[in-house]
Amino acid sequence: NKCRDAVELFEMIQSVDSLELARELQKRAEHSARSMPVLLEVNLAGEASKFGYRPEHVLAELRDINALSRLEVHGLMTVPPWAPEPEQVRPVFRRMRELKEHCEQILGAPLPHLSMGMSGDFEVAIEEGATIVRIGTALFGPRIRK
C-alpha cells in the first residue's frame, strides 16, 4: 500500500533500497500508467540504524533496476553518520560521488542527482557534488521532542 500511495502522490522516490522494492514500485507505476523517477539509497557507513544498499549491492543490482520500464534511475541518496564537524563526513560524501560516477560508467549515461547533506553539513556535501540537500532544521529549527 505504501508503494501505491508513493507512486500516486510523489514526484520522486528518494529511498529505493532493494530490487524487491523497485519491482513493487514498477508494478504500481505500471498500474498508474506513469513513470517514476527514483534515487537509490546507499548506506555507505553500514550503520545498522539506517536503511540503504551497501555499495557493492547497488552496483550489482543497478542494471536490473534500470531495466524496469516504469522506473527512471536519477541518482543516489545517502544520509551520512552524524558528526560534530562537517569536515568529518567529507570522506563519505566523496565516496558517494565516486560511487555515482561508477554507476554512470556502468549505465553509460549520466545520473543527474546526488542527494546528500543536511542542515549541519550541506556546504561540504555541495562541495562534493550534492544536487539535493535536506535542510529542514536550518529552515524550521530543531524538532520539538516530546
C-alpha positions as CSV (number, residue, x, y, z in Angstrom):
1,N,0.0,0.0,0.0
2,K,2.8,2.4,0.8
3,C,4.2,1.8,-2.7
4,R,0.8,2.5,-4.3
5,D,0.5,5.7,-2.3
6,A,4.0,6.8,-3.0
7,V,3.7,6.4,-6.8
8,E,0.4,8.2,-6.8
9,L,1.4,11.1,-4.5
10,F,5.1,11.9,-5.1
11,E,7.1,13.2,-8.0
12,M,10.2,11.3,-7.0
13,I,11.1,8.5,-4.5
14,Q,14.5,9.0,-3.0
15,S,14.7,5.8,-0.9
16,V,14.8,2.8,-3.1
17,D,17.0,0.3,-1.2
18,S,16.3,-3.1,-2.8
19,L,15.5,-4.7,-6.1
20,E,12.3,-6.1,-4.4
21,L,11.1,-2.6,-3.6
22,A,12.0,-1.4,-7.1
23,R,9.9,-4.2,-8.6
24,E,7.0,-3.3,-6.4
25,L,7.2,0.3,-7.4
26,Q,7.4,-0.8,-11.1
27,K,4.1,-2.7,-10.7
28,R,2.4,0.3,-9.0
29,A,3.8,2.7,-11.6
30,E,2.6,0.4,-14.4
31,H,-0.9,0.2,-12.8
32,S,-1.0,4.0,-12.6
33,A,0.4,4.4,-16.2
34,R,3.2,6.7,-15.1
35,S,7.0,6.8,-14.9
36,M,8.6,7.3,-11.5
37,P,12.0,8.9,-11.0
38,V,13.9,7.2,-8.2
39,L,17.1,7.6,-6.3
40,L,18.8,4.6,-4.9
41,E,19.5,4.9,-1.2
42,V,23.0,3.9,-0.1
43,N,24.2,3.2,3.4
44,L,27.9,3.9,2.9
45,A,28.8,3.7,6.6
46,G,27.0,0.5,7.2
47,E,25.0,1.9,10.1
48,A,22.5,-0.6,11.5
49,S,20.1,2.3,12.3
50,K,19.8,3.4,8.7
51,F,18.4,1.8,5.5
52,G,20.1,1.6,2.2
53,Y,22.1,-0.5,-0.2
54,R,25.7,-1.5,0.6
55,P,27.8,0.0,-2.2
56,E,28.6,-3.4,-3.7
57,H,24.9,-4.3,-3.8
58,V,23.8,-1.2,-5.5
59,L,26.4,-1.9,-8.2
60,A,25.2,-5.5,-8.5
61,E,21.5,-4.6,-8.9
62,L,21.9,-1.3,-10.8
63,R,21.3,-2.8,-14.3
64,D,18.3,-4.8,-13.1
65,I,16.6,-1.7,-11.6
66,N,17.5,0.4,-14.6
67,A,15.8,-2.2,-16.8
68,L,12.4,-1.7,-15.1
69,S,10.5,0.3,-17.7
70,R,8.5,2.5,-15.4
71,L,11.3,3.5,-13.1
72,E,13.9,6.1,-14.0
73,V,17.1,6.0,-12.0
74,H,18.1,9.6,-11.5
75,G,20.9,9.1,-9.0
76,L,21.8,8.2,-5.5
77,M,20.9,9.3,-2.0
78,T,22.6,8.8,1.4
79,V,22.3,10.0,5.0
80,P,25.8,10.2,6.4
81,P,26.7,9.4,10.0
82,W,26.2,12.3,12.4
83,A,29.5,14.2,13.1
84,P,30.0,17.3,15.2
85,E,32.2,18.8,12.4
86,P,31.0,18.8,8.8
87,E,34.5,18.1,7.5
88,Q,34.4,14.7,9.3
89,V,31.7,13.5,6.8
90,R,33.6,14.8,3.7
91,P,35.0,11.3,3.0
92,V,31.5,9.8,3.0
93,F,30.3,12.5,0.5
94,R,33.4,12.0,-1.7
95,R,32.9,8.2,-1.7
96,M,29.2,8.7,-2.6
97,R,30.2,11.0,-5.6
98,E,32.7,8.3,-6.7
99,L,30.0,5.6,-6.4
100,K,27.7,7.8,-8.6
101,E,30.4,8.1,-11.2
102,H,30.9,4.3,-11.2
103,C,27.2,3.9,-11.6
104,E,27.2,6.3,-14.6
105,Q,30.0,4.2,-16.2
106,I,28.0,1.0,-15.7
107,L,24.9,2.6,-17.3
108,G,26.7,4.6,-19.9
109,A,24.6,7.6,-19.0
110,P,24.7,10.5,-16.6
111,L,22.8,10.4,-13.3
112,P,21.7,13.9,-12.6
113,H,21.2,13.8,-8.9
114,L,23.2,13.1,-5.8
115,S,21.1,13.6,-2.6
116,M,23.3,14.0,0.4
117,G,23.9,16.6,3.2
118,M,21.7,18.0,5.8
119,S,21.5,21.3,7.7
120,G,24.7,20.8,9.6
121,D,26.9,19.7,6.6
122,F,25.2,20.7,3.4
123,E,28.0,23.1,2.4
124,V,30.5,20.2,2.4
125,A,28.0,18.0,0.6
126,I,27.6,20.6,-2.2
127,E,31.4,20.9,-2.5
128,E,31.5,17.1,-3.0
129,G,28.7,17.1,-5.7
130,A,25.3,17.1,-4.0
131,T,22.5,18.4,-6.1
132,I,19.8,17.8,-3.5
133,V,20.2,18.6,0.3
134,R,17.8,18.3,3.2
135,I,17.9,21.5,5.3
136,G,14.7,21.3,7.3
137,T,16.4,22.2,10.6
138,A,18.1,25.2,9.1
139,L,14.7,26.4,7.7
140,F,12.3,25.5,10.5
141,G,14.5,25.0,13.6
142,P,15.1,21.8,15.6
143,R,12.4,19.3,16.1
144,I,10.4,19.5,19.3
145,R,10.9,16.2,21.2
146,K,8.0,15.0,23.3
